[in-house]
Amino acid sequence: MRYILLIYDNEATAPQDEGEMKKWFDYTDELRASGCYVAGEALHPVATATTVRVKNGKRVTTDGPFAETKEQLGGFYVVDCKDLDEALKWAEKMPSAGRGPVEVRPIVDFGAEQ
Protein backbone atom coordinates (compact mmCIF):
# COMPACT_ATOMS: atom_id res chain seq x y z
CA MET A 1 0.00 0.00 0.00
CA ARG A 2 1.23 3.49 -0.79
CA TYR A 3 1.57 6.15 1.90
CA ILE A 4 2.68 9.76 1.89
CA LEU A 5 5.03 10.84 4.67
CA LEU A 6 4.58 14.59 5.14
CA ILE A 7 7.57 16.18 6.90
CA TYR A 8 6.93 19.17 9.16
CA ASP A 9 9.64 21.23 10.82
CA ASN A 10 10.27 24.78 11.98
CA GLU A 11 12.10 26.50 9.13
CA ALA A 12 13.57 29.07 11.49
CA THR A 13 15.31 26.50 13.69
CA ALA A 14 15.85 23.46 11.43
CA PRO A 15 19.55 22.74 10.87
CA GLN A 16 20.75 23.36 7.31
CA ASP A 17 24.36 22.24 7.60
CA GLU A 18 26.22 19.52 5.68
CA GLY A 19 25.86 17.06 8.56
CA GLU A 20 22.08 17.38 8.50
CA MET A 21 21.97 16.98 4.71
CA LYS A 22 24.10 13.84 4.97
CA LYS A 23 21.54 12.36 7.38
CA TRP A 24 18.79 13.01 4.82
CA PHE A 25 20.81 11.56 1.92
CA ASP A 26 21.64 8.46 4.02
CA TYR A 27 17.96 8.07 4.99
CA THR A 28 16.89 8.33 1.34
CA ASP A 29 19.54 5.80 0.26
CA GLU A 30 18.34 3.36 2.94
CA LEU A 31 14.71 3.86 1.93
CA ARG A 32 15.55 3.26 -1.75
CA ALA A 33 17.55 0.12 -0.89
CA SER A 34 14.54 -1.25 1.03
CA GLY A 35 12.38 -1.19 -2.10
CA CYS A 36 9.75 1.02 -0.41
CA TYR A 37 10.81 4.31 -2.02
CA VAL A 38 8.44 5.67 -4.67
CA ALA A 39 9.19 9.41 -4.64
CA GLY A 40 10.36 12.23 -2.44
CA GLU A 41 11.11 15.92 -2.64
CA ALA A 42 12.15 18.80 -0.43
CA LEU A 43 10.16 22.01 -0.72
CA HIS A 44 11.36 25.60 -0.95
CA PRO A 45 10.70 27.74 2.15
CA VAL A 46 7.10 28.59 3.00
CA ALA A 47 7.71 32.24 1.99
CA THR A 48 7.72 31.04 -1.65
CA ALA A 49 4.26 29.44 -1.35
CA THR A 50 1.08 30.79 -2.89
CA THR A 51 -2.32 29.67 -1.60
CA VAL A 52 -5.22 29.56 -4.06
CA ARG A 53 -8.90 29.84 -3.18
CA VAL A 54 -11.95 30.40 -5.38
CA LYS A 55 -14.48 32.94 -4.10
CA ASN A 56 -17.56 33.88 -6.10
CA GLY A 57 -16.14 32.01 -9.07
CA LYS A 58 -12.88 33.99 -9.09
CA ARG A 59 -9.39 32.93 -8.14
CA VAL A 60 -7.97 34.63 -5.06
CA THR A 61 -4.30 34.11 -4.23
CA THR A 62 -2.46 34.75 -1.00
CA ASP A 63 1.30 34.78 -0.56
CA GLY A 64 2.57 32.19 1.84
CA PRO A 65 0.91 29.27 3.58
CA PHE A 66 -2.78 29.08 4.37
CA ALA A 67 -2.27 29.20 8.14
CA GLU A 68 0.23 30.50 10.67
CA THR A 69 1.85 27.55 12.40
CA LYS A 70 5.05 26.79 14.27
CA GLU A 71 5.89 23.99 11.85
CA GLN A 72 5.83 24.12 8.08
CA LEU A 73 5.54 21.40 5.47
CA GLY A 74 9.12 20.99 4.29
CA GLY A 75 8.94 17.95 2.05
CA PHE A 76 7.51 14.52 1.52
CA TYR A 77 8.19 10.93 0.59
CA VAL A 78 5.82 8.54 -1.13
CA VAL A 79 6.48 4.99 -0.01
CA ASP A 80 5.02 1.62 -0.96
CA CYS A 81 4.95 -0.48 2.19
CA LYS A 82 3.36 -3.78 3.12
CA ASP A 83 1.29 -2.08 5.85
CA LEU A 84 0.91 0.96 8.10
CA ASP A 85 3.39 -0.41 10.63
CA GLU A 86 6.16 -0.45 8.03
CA ALA A 87 5.30 3.10 6.92
CA LEU A 88 5.38 4.26 10.55
CA LYS A 89 8.83 2.73 11.00
CA TRP A 90 10.12 4.74 8.04
CA ALA A 91 8.52 7.92 9.42
CA GLU A 92 10.17 7.31 12.79
CA LYS A 93 13.61 6.97 11.17
CA MET A 94 13.50 10.42 9.53
CA PRO A 95 16.26 12.76 10.68
CA SER A 96 13.71 15.44 11.67
CA ALA A 97 11.29 13.17 13.55
CA GLY A 98 12.69 14.37 16.89
CA ARG A 99 12.05 18.02 16.00
CA GLY A 100 8.71 18.00 14.20
CA PRO A 101 5.88 15.68 13.27
CA VAL A 102 5.72 13.35 10.30
CA GLU A 103 2.17 12.84 9.07
CA VAL A 104 1.61 9.38 7.57
CA ARG A 105 -1.44 9.06 5.32
CA PRO A 106 -2.54 6.26 3.02
CA ILE A 107 -2.89 7.21 -0.63
CA VAL A 108 -6.21 6.40 -2.28
CA ASP A 109 -5.84 4.02 -5.20
CA PHE A 110 -8.74 4.89 -7.50
CA GLY A 111 -7.77 2.00 -9.78
CA ALA A 112 -8.28 -0.61 -7.05
CA GLU A 113 -11.48 -2.61 -6.94
CA GLN A 114 -13.81 -1.35 -4.27
KOLZAMAR-469505 format. One record per atom (N, C-alpha, C, CB): atom name; x, y, z. Coordinates in pm, whole numbers, plus 32768, in hexadecimal, padded with zeros to 4 digits. Atoms other than C-alpha are relative to their C-alpha. Glycine has a CB too. Example, Ala and Ser with C-alpha at 12.3 -4.5 7.8 and 13.67 -1.06 7.14 Angstrom:
// residues 2
['N',[8059,7F89,8000]]
['CA',[84CE,7E3E,830C]]
['C',[805A,8078,8000]]
['CB',[7F9D,8003,807D]]
['N',[7FAE,7F89,7FFA]]
['CA',[8557,7F96,82CA]]
['C',[7FB3,806D,8049]]
['CB',[8029,802E,7F72]]
// end
This chain:
// residues 114
['N',[8054,7F8A,8000]]
['CA',[8000,8000,8000]]
['C',[8059,807C,8000]]
['CB',[7FA0,8000,807A]]
['N',[7FB1,7F84,8006]]
['CA',[807B,815D,7FB1]]
['C',[7FD3,8061,806E]]
['CB',[7FF2,8042,7F75]]
['N',[8015,7F9C,7F98]]
['CA',[809D,8267,80BE]]
['C',[8050,807C,7FDB]]
['CB',[802A,7FCA,808D]]
['N',[7FB0,7F87,800A]]
['CA',[810C,83D0,80BD]]
['C',[8030,8023,808C]]
['CB',[7FAE,8077,7FBF]]
['N',[7FC3,7FD7,7F81]]
['CA',[81F7,843C,81D3]]
['C',[801A,8096,7FF3]]
['CB',[8087,7FAE,801F]]
['N',[7FF6,7F6E,8007]]
['CA',[81CA,85B3,8202]]
['C',[805A,8030,8072]]
['CB',[7F73,8043,8009]]
['N',[7F98,7FD9,7FA0]]
['CA',[82F5,8652,82B2]]
['C',[7FEA,8091,802B]]
['CB',[808E,7FEF,7FC1]]
['N',[8013,7F7A,7FC9]]
['CA',[82B5,877D,8394]]
['C',[8075,8023,805A]]
['CB',[7F79,800A,804E]]
['N',[7F91,7FD1,7FAD]]
['CA',[83C4,884B,843A]]
['C',[7FF5,8097,800A]]
['CB',[808B,7FD5,7FC4]]
['N',[7FFD,7F6F,7FF2]]
['CA',[8403,89AE,84AE]]
['C',[8072,8034,7FAA]]
['CB',[8010,802B,8095]]
['N',[7F99,7FCE,805C]]
['CA',[84BA,8A5A,8391]]
['C',[8066,8059,8045]]
['CB',[7FBF,804D,7F8F]]
['N',[7FA7,7FA1,7FBD]]
['CA',[854D,8B5B,847D]]
['C',[806B,7FBA,8053]]
['CB',[7FAF,805D,8058]]
['N',[7FA1,8043,7FA6]]
['CA',[85FB,8A5A,8559]]
['C',[8037,7F7D,7FC9]]
['CB',[7FBE,7FE7,8084]]
['N',[7FD0,807E,8039]]
['CA',[8631,892A,8477]]
['C',[8090,800E,7FD1]]
['CB',[7FA5,7FD2,7F8B]]
['N',[7F74,7FF8,802D]]
['CA',[87A3,88E2,843F]]
['C',[8009,7FF4,7F69]]
['CB',[8054,7F92,8044]]
['N',[7FED,8000,8091]]
['CA',[881B,8920,82DB]]
['C',[8090,7FE0,7FDB]]
['CB',[7FD7,8088,7FC5]]
['N',[7F73,8017,8019]]
['CA',[8984,88B0,82F8]]
['C',[8018,7F7D,7FB3]]
['CB',[804D,7FFD,8083]]
['N',[7FDC,8077,804D]]
['CA',[8A3E,87A0,8238]]
['C',[7FE3,7F7F,804B]]
['CB',[8092,8005,7FDA]]
['N',[801B,8077,7FAF]]
['CA',[8A1A,86AA,8358]]
['C',[7F6D,7FD8,7FFB]]
['CB',[8029,8018,8090]]
['N',[8090,801B,8007]]
['CA',[88A0,86CA,8352]]
['C',[7FDB,7FCA,7F76]]
['CB',[7FAE,8081,801E]]
['N',[801E,802E,8088]]
['CA',[8895,86A2,81D7]]
['C',[8030,7F71,7FEB]]
['CB',[8040,805D,7F99]]
['N',[7FCE,8089,800C]]
['CA',[896A,8568,81F1]]
['C',[7F9E,7F9E,803F]]
['CB',[808A,7FF3,8042]]
['N',[8063,8057,7FC0]]
['CA',[886A,84D4,82E2]]
['C',[7F8B,7FE6,7FA2]]
['CB',[7FCD,803F,8084]]
['N',[8070,800F,805E]]
['CA',[8757,8515,81E2]]
['C',[8027,7FAB,7F88]]
['CB',[7FCE,8089,7FD1]]
['N',[7FD4,8050,8072]]
['CA',[8821,8484,80C0]]
['C',[800E,7F6D,8029]]
['CB',[8086,8035,7FC9]]
['N',[7FF2,808A,7FCE]]
['CA',[8874,834E,8192]]
['C',[7F77,7FC0,8014]]
['CB',[804F,7FFE,8084]]
['N',[8088,8032,7FEC]]
['CA',[8704,8327,81F3]]
['C',[7FC2,7FDA,7F7A]]
['CB',[7FA9,806A,8049]]
['N',[803A,801A,8084]]
['CA',[8699,8341,8086]]
['C',[8041,7F87,7FBF]]
['CB',[8010,807C,7FA6]]
['N',[7FBB,8075,8037]]
['CA',[87A2,8244,801A]]
['C',[7FCC,7F7F,8040]]
['CB',[8098,800C,8015]]
['N',[8032,8076,7FB8]]
['CA',[872A,8150,8126]]
['C',[7F71,7FDF,7FD4]]
['CB',[8006,8017,8099]]
['N',[808A,8013,802B]]
['CA',[85BF,8182,80C1]]
['C',[7FFB,7FC6,7F73]]
['CB',[7FB3,8085,8006]]
['N',[7FFA,8035,8089]]
['CA',[8613,8146,7F51]]
['C',[802C,7F6E,8001]]
['CB',[8060,8054,7FAA]]
['N',[7FCB,8089,7FF9]]
['CA',[86DB,800C,7FA7]]
['C',[7F97,7F9E,8034]]
['CB',[807C,7FFC,8058]]
['N',[8068,8057,7FC6]]
['CA',[85AE,7F83,8067]]
['C',[7F98,7FD6,7F99]]
['CB',[7FBC,8045,8074]]
['N',[8066,801C,8064]]
['CA',[84D6,7F89,7F2E]]
['C',[7F7D,8049,801A]]
['CB',[7FE6,7F6F,7FFA]]
['N',[807A,7FB7,7FDF]]
['CA',[83CF,8066,7FD7]]
['C',[7FF7,8089,7FBE]]
['CB',[7FF5,8010,8095]]
['N',[7FFD,7F78,8036]]
['CA',[8439,81AF,7F36]]
['C',[7FB3,8008,7F7D]]
['CB',[8091,802E,7FEB]]
['N',[8046,7FE2,807C]]
['CA',[834C,8237,7E2D]]
['C',[802A,8089,7FCE]]
['CB',[7F66,7FF9,8013]]
['N',[7FDC,7F78,8024]]
['CA',[8397,83AD,7E30]]
['C',[801D,804F,807E]]
['CB',[7F90,8043,7FAC]]
['N',[7FE8,7FA7,7F90]]
['CA',[840C,84C7,7F0C]]
['C',[803C,8082,7FD0]]
['CB',[805A,7FBF,8068]]
['N',[7FCC,7F7D,8025]]
['CA',[8457,8638,7EF8]]
['C',[8004,805A,807A]]
['CB',[7FAA,803F,7F92]]
['N',[7FFD,7F94,7F9E]]
['CA',[84BF,8758,7FD5]]
['C',[7FB9,8078,7FC2]]
['CB',[8094,8025,802B]]
['N',[8047,7F8B,8031]]
['CA',[83F8,8899,7FB8]]
['C',[804E,807F,8020]]
['CB',[7F73,8007,803D]]
['N',[7FC6,7F7D,7FE3]]
['CA',[8470,8A00,7FA1]]
['C',[7FBD,8038,807C]]
['CB',[7FF1,8061,7F86]]
['N',[803B,7FC7,7F86]]
['CA',[842E,8AD6,80D7]]
['C',[7F70,8031,7FEB]]
['CB',[8055,8074,8031]]
['N',[808E,7FDD,8002]]
['CA',[82C6,8B2B,812C]]
['C',[7FEA,808D,7FC8]]
['CB',[7FC6,7FF6,808B]]
['N',[800E,7F78,8036]]
['CA',[8303,8C98,80C7]]
['C',[7FED,8000,7F68]]
['CB',[807B,8054,8024]]
['N',[8011,800A,8091]]
['CA',[8304,8C20,7F5B]]
['C',[7F79,7FC7,7FD8]]
['CB',[806F,7FAB,7FC5]]
['N',[8082,8040,801C]]
['CA',[81AA,8B80,7F79]]
['C',[7F97,8066,7FD7]]
['CB',[7FCF,7FB3,807B]]
['N',[8076,7FB1,8023]]
['CA',[806C,8C07,7EDF]]
['C',[7F87,7FA7,8019]]
['CB',[8005,8032,7F6A]]
['N',[807A,804A,7FE3]]
['CA',[7F18,8B97,7F60]]
['C',[7F92,8032,7FA3]]
['CB',[7FD7,800F,8096]]
['N',[806B,7FDF,805E]]
['CA',[7DF6,8B8C,7E6A]]
['C',[7F79,7FD9,803C]]
['CB',[8016,7FB8,7F77]]
['N',[808B,8019,7FDA]]
['CA',[7C86,8BA8,7EC2]]
['C',[7FA8,8034,7F8F]]
['CB',[7FDB,8045,8088]]
['N',[8060,7FCB,8061]]
['CA',[7B55,8BE0,7DE6]]
['C',[7F8C,8038,8050]]
['CB',[7FD0,7F90,7F99]]
['N',[806F,7FBC,7FBD]]
['CA',[7A58,8CDE,7E66]]
['C',[7FAB,8043,7F96]]
['CB',[8034,8069,8068]]
['N',[805E,7FC8,8062]]
['CA',[7924,8D3C,7D9E]]
['C',[802E,7FE5,7F71]]
['CB',[7FF1,8097,8015]]
['N',[7FD7,8028,8085]]
['CA',[79B2,8C81,7C75]]
['C',[8083,803C,7FD0]]
['CB',[7F98,8025,7FA1]]
['N',[7F82,7FC1,8028]]
['CA',[7AF8,8D47,7C73]]
['C',[8073,7FCE,8057]]
['CB',[7FF5,809A,800A]]
['N',[7F89,802B,7FB8]]
['CA',[7C55,8CDD,7CD2]]
['C',[8034,8071,8058]]
['CB',[806E,7FD2,7F9F]]
['N',[7FC4,7FA3,7FA1]]
['CA',[7CE3,8D87,7E06]]
['C',[8080,7FBD,8031]]
['CB',[7F9E,8022,8078]]
['N',[7F81,8038,7FD2]]
['CA',[7E52,8D53,7E59]]
['C',[8034,804D,8078]]
['CB',[8067,8001,7F8F]]
['N',[7FC2,7FC6,7F8A]]
['CA',[7F0A,8D93,7F9C]]
['C',[8091,7FD1,8004]]
['CB',[7FB4,7FD9,8083]]
['N',[7F74,8029,7FF1]]
['CA',[8082,8D96,7FC8]]
['C',[800F,7FB2,8080]]
['CB',[805E,807B,8000]]
['N',[7FE2,804E,7F89]]
['CA',[8101,8C93,80B8]]
['C',[7F9E,7F90,8019]]
['CB',[8004,8059,8076]]
['N',[8053,8074,7FDE]]
['CA',[805B,8B6F,8166]]
['C',[7F73,802E,8027]]
['CB',[803F,7FAF,8073]]
['N',[808A,7FE0,7FE1]]
['CA',[7EEA,8B5C,81B5]]
['C',[7FE8,801C,8094]]
['CB',[7FA7,7F90,7FD5]]
['N',[8013,7FED,7F71]]
['CA',[7F1D,8B68,832E]]
['C',[8086,801D,8043]]
['CB',[7FBD,7F84,8040]]
['N',[7F88,7FE7,7FB0]]
['CA',[8017,8BEA,842B]]
['C',[8013,7F8A,805E]]
['CB',[7FF5,8087,8050]]
['N',[7FE3,8071,7FA9]]
['CA',[80B9,8AC3,84D8]]
['C',[8092,8006,8029]]
['CB',[7FE1,7F7A,7FB9]]
['N',[7F75,8007,7FD5]]
['CA',[81F9,8A77,8593]]
['C',[8051,7FA7,7FA3]]
['CB',[8008,7FCC,808F]]
['N',[7FBB,805E,8058]]
['CA',[824D,895F,84A1]]
['C',[7FC8,800D,7F74]]
['CB',[7FF1,7F6F,8034]]
['N',[8027,7FF3,808B]]
['CA',[8247,896C,8328]]
['C',[801B,7F7D,7FB7]]
['CB',[804B,8074,7FBC]]
['N',[7FE9,8074,8055]]
['CA',[822A,885C,8223]]
['C',[8081,8018,7FB2]]
['CB',[7F87,7FE6,7FA0]]
['N',[7F7D,7FEA,803D]]
['CA',[8390,8833,81AD]]
['C',[8020,7F9E,7F91]]
['CB',[8069,7FF7,8067]]
['N',[7FE6,8062,8068]]
['CA',[837E,8703,80CD]]
['C',[7FAB,7F86,8016]]
['CB',[8093,7FDA,7FFE]]
['N',[8050,8079,7FF7]]
['CA',[82EF,85AC,8098]]
['C',[8049,7F8B,7FC1]]
['CB',[7F78,8014,7FBD]]
['N',[7FDA,807C,8043]]
['CA',[8333,8445,803B]]
['C',[7F7F,7FB6,7FE1]]
['CB',[8061,7FA9,8057]]
['N',[806A,8060,801C]]
['CA',[8246,8356,7F8F]]
['C',[8043,7F78,800A]]
['CB',[7FBD,8019,7F71]]
['N',[7FC7,8084,7FEA]]
['CA',[8288,81F3,7FFF]]
['C',[7F97,7F96,7FDF]]
['CB',[8032,7FF0,8091]]
['N',[8057,8072,8019]]
['CA',[81F6,80A2,7FA0]]
['C',[8028,7F95,8063]]
['CB',[800A,7FCD,7F6A]]
['N',[7FDF,8059,7F91]]
['CA',[81EF,7FD0,80DB]]
['C',[7F98,7F90,800B]]
['CB',[8009,804E,8084]]
['N',[805D,8070,7FF3]]
['CA',[8150,7E86,8138]]
['C',[7F89,8024,8059]]
['CB',[8047,7F87,8039]]
['N',[806D,7FD9,7FA7]]
['CA',[8081,7F30,8249]]
['C',[8024,8082,8047]]
['CB',[7FE1,7F90,8067]]
['N',[7FEB,7F84,7FB7]]
['CA',[805B,8060,832A]]
['C',[8076,7FF7,805F]]
['CB',[7F83,8024,804D]]
['N',[7F91,800E,7FA2]]
['CA',[8153,7FD7,8427]]
['C',[8087,8018,7FBC]]
['CB',[7FFE,7F74,803F]]
['N',[7F82,7FE9,8048]]
['CA',[8268,7FD3,8323]]
['C',[8010,8093,7FDC]]
['CB',[8007,7FA8,7F81]]
['N',[7FFA,7F71,8020]]
['CA',[8212,8136,82B4]]
['C',[8023,8052,807B]]
['CB',[7F79,8030,7FC5]]
['N',[7FE2,7FB9,7F83]]
['CA',[821A,81AA,841F]]
['C',[8092,7FF0,8028]]
['CB',[7FA5,7FCD,8071]]
['N',[7F71,8015,7FE1]]
['CA',[8373,8111,844C]]
['C',[8058,805C,7FAD]]
['CB',[8028,7F6D,7FE8]]
['N',[7FB3,7FA5,8054]]
['CA',[83F4,81DA,8324]]
['C',[7FEF,8091,802E]]
['CB',[7FD6,7FF3,7F6C]]
['N',[8018,7F78,7FCE]]
['CA',[8354,8318,83AE]]
['C',[8054,8019,807E]]
['CB',[7F69,8015,801F]]
['N',[7FB5,7FF3,7F83]]
['CA',[83F9,82DB,84FF]]
['C',[8096,8010,7FE9]]
['CB',[7FE7,7F87,8057]]
['N',[7F71,7FFB,801E]]
['CA',[8551,82B9,845D]]
['C',[802D,8085,7FC3]]
['CB',[8025,7F91,7FA3]]
['N',[7FDB,7F82,8041]]
['CA',[8546,8412,83B9]]
['C',[8058,8055,805B]]
['CB',[7F83,804F,7FD8]]
['N',[7FA7,7FAD,7FB0]]
['CA',[865A,84FC,842C]]
['C',[7FB8,806D,804F]]
['CB',[8066,803E,7FA9]]
['N',[8046,7F93,7FBB]]
['CA',[855B,8608,848F]]
['C',[7F93,7FD1,805F]]
['CB',[7FC3,805C,7F9C]]
['N',[8070,8033,7FB0]]
['CA',[8469,8525,854B]]
['C',[8008,802C,8093]]
['CB',[7FFD,7F68,7FF9]]
['N',[7FF2,7FD1,7F77]]
['CA',[84F5,859D,8699]]
['C',[7FE2,8094,8010]]
['CB',[808A,7FE4,8030]]
['N',[8019,7F70,7FFA]]
['CA',[84B5,870A,8640]]
['C',[7F71,8025,7FDA]]
['CB',[805F,8049,7FA4]]
['N',[8085,7FDE,8031]]
['CA',[8367,8708,858C]]
['C',[7FB7,7F82,7FD6]]
['CB',[8008,8063,7F8C]]
['N',[8050,8076,8021]]
['CA',[824C,8620,852F]]
['C',[8013,7FD1,7F70]]
['CB',[7F6E,801C,8019]]
['N',[8008,803B,8084]]
['CA',[823C,8537,8406]]
['C',[7F73,7FC7,7FF4]]
['CB',[8070,7F92,7FE9]]
['N',[8089,8030,8014]]
['CA',[80D9,8504,838B]]
['C',[8005,7F8E,7F9A]]
['CB',[7FA1,8074,7FCE]]
['N',[8004,8076,8056]]
['CA',[80A1,83AA,82F5]]
['C',[7F6F,7FEB,7FD5]]
['CB',[8039,7F82,8049]]
['N',[8089,8010,8032]]
['CA',[7F70,838A,8214]]
['C',[7FFE,7F9F,7F8C]]
['CB',[7FC5,8087,7FD5]]
['N',[800C,805A,8073]]
['CA',[7F02,8272,812E]]
['C',[7FD2,804E,7F85]]
['CB',[7F9D,7F8E,801E]]
['N',[8025,7FC3,807F]]
['CA',[7EDF,82D1,7FC1]]
['C',[7F8F,7FAF,7FC3]]
['CB',[8079,8007,7F9F]]
['N',[8072,8044,803D]]
['CA',[7D93,8280,7F1C]]
['C',[802A,7FCB,7F78]]
['CB',[7F87,8060,7FF4]]
['N',[7FE6,803C,8082]]
['CA',[7DB8,8192,7DF8]]
['C',[7F79,7FF5,7FB8]]
['CB',[8046,7F73,800D]]
['N',[807F,7FFE,8046]]
['CA',[7C96,81E9,7D12]]
['C',[7FF4,7F8E,7F9A]]
['CB',[7FEE,8085,7FBB]]
['N',[8003,8070,805E]]
['CA',[7CF7,80C8,7C2E]]
['C',[7FE1,7F7C,8042]]
['CB',[8082,7FF6,7FB9]]
['N',[8019,807D,7FB6]]
['CA',[7CC4,7FC3,7D3F]]
['C',[7F6B,7FE0,8001]]
['CB',[8035,800A,8091]]
['N',[808C,8029,7FF7]]
['CA',[7B84,7EFB,7D4A]]
['C',[7FCC,8022,808B]]
['CB',[7FF1,7F68,7FE4]]
['N',[803E,7FD8,7F82]]
['CA',[7A9B,7F79,7E55]]
['C',[7FB7,7F8C,8040]]
['CB',[7F9F,8075,7FEB]]
// end
